[in-house]
Amino acid sequence: MLFPVIHDTRNEATGVRFTDEHAMIDLADGRIIGVPLRWFPLLEAATDAQRQNYQLGGREIYWEDIDDGMDLVALVSGLYLEPSEEYMAELRQTIAEREFALATPT
């Protein structure tokens, strides 16, 4: 039986761009995948500067400013699931706390 060959570098990200509703991820093999920002509420609520401050790490992208990331293997394979309402409620609370901290003078 033949098995598919998994190429380590094909799915590596080479860059990220944003539209109003999506993160557009450039992959090493020339593909571009769009991911709904609603799947990543912390990233969706981030400022443009925070979104642009990302690190590429093989098959993951990480935004240190917001402590959030994307696993490209899960995204490319379709294993990524939309977050549950319970998780979304926790993230909304985290976002509100971060916004309050930014608005409060030190």
C-alpha positions in Angstrom: 0.0 0.0 0.0 1.3 3.5 -0.9 1.2 6.2 1.7 1.3 9.9 1.0 4.6 11.7 1.5 4.4 14.5 4.0 6.8 17.3 3.1 8.2 19.1 6.1 8.7 22.5 4.5 5.7 22.7 2.1 3.4 23.9 4.9 5.7 26.3 6.5 4.5 29.9 6.7 6.6 32.6 4.9 4.4 35.5 5.8 1.0 36.7 7.1 -1.3 39.5 5.9 -4.7 40.6 7.2 -8.0 41.6 5.7 -10.9 42.8 7.8 -12.1 39.2 8.4 -9.2 36.9 7.6 -5.5 36.2 8.3 -4.0 35.3 4.9 -1.0 33.0 5.4 1.6 32.6 2.6 3.0 29.0 2.6 6.4 27.9 1.4 5.0 26.0 -1.6 3.2 29.1 -3.0 -0.3 28.5 -1.5 -2.1 31.1 0.4 -4.7 30.1 3.0 -7.3 32.3 4.6 -8.3 31.8 8.2 -11.3 33.5 9.7 -10.2 35.9 12.5 -13.3 34.9 14.5 -11.5 31.6 15.1 -8.8 33.5 16.9 -10.6 36.2 19.1 -7.4 37.5 20.7 -5.9 38.0 17.2 -9.2 39.5 16.0 -9.1 42.0 18.9 -5.4 42.9 18.4 -4.2 46.2 17.1 -2.5 46.3 13.7 0.9 46.7 15.4 0.3 43.6 17.5 -0.8 41.6 14.5 2.3 42.6 12.6 4.6 41.5 15.5 4.5 37.7 14.7 7.2 35.0 14.7 7.3 32.3 12.2 8.4 28.9 13.6 8.3 26.2 11.0 4.7 25.1 11.0 3.4 27.6 13.5 2.9 31.4 13.8 3.1 33.0 17.2 2.1 36.5 18.4 3.9 37.2 21.6 2.1 40.5 22.3 -1.2 38.7 22.6 0.1 35.2 23.6 -1.7 33.5 20.8 -0.7 31.3 17.9 -1.7 29.1 14.9 -0.8 25.6 14.2 -0.5 25.3 10.5 -0.7 21.6 10.3 -4.1 21.7 12.0 -5.2 24.6 9.7 -4.0 23.0 6.4 -5.4 19.6 7.3 -8.8 20.9 8.4 -8.4 19.7 11.9 -8.9 23.1 13.4 -12.3 23.6 15.0 -14.2 26.8 15.7 -13.9 27.5 19.4 -16.7 26.6 21.9 -18.9 29.2 23.4 -17.4 28.5 26.8 -13.9 29.2 25.5 -15.1 32.3 23.6 -16.6 33.7 26.9 -13.2 33.2 28.6 -11.5 35.0 25.7 -14.0 37.9 25.7 -13.1 38.3 29.4 -9.4 38.3 28.7 -9.8 40.8 25.9 -11.9 43.1 28.1 -9.2 42.9 30.8 -6.5 43.7 28.3 -8.4 46.7 26.9 -9.0 48.0 30.4 -5.3 47.7 31.3 -4.4 49.6 28.1 -6.9 52.4 28.9 -5.9 52.8 32.5 -3.1 55.2 33.1 -0.2 53.9 35.1 
